[in-house]
């Protein structure tokens, strides 16, 4: 992704919407970026290449978490 990495994108998203479910997909995984992603509230940190099943599962989890947060009137857990 030109201009920024996934962590920078996630930080920008969080500045606009603290509750938007985000799934990060990386081709250059590190323990540091995985921790940062989870600290910033990423729903999941996927490694490329991602299978269709893994992506579908991550999206379903993100939607489920968003729906639960809306029902409770609470922000997404981080």
Buried (B, 14 or more C-beta within 10 A) or exposed (E): EEEEEBBEBBEEBBEEEEBBBBBBBBEEBEEEBBEBBBEBBBBBBBEEEBEEEBBEEBBEBBEEBBEEBEEEEEEBEE
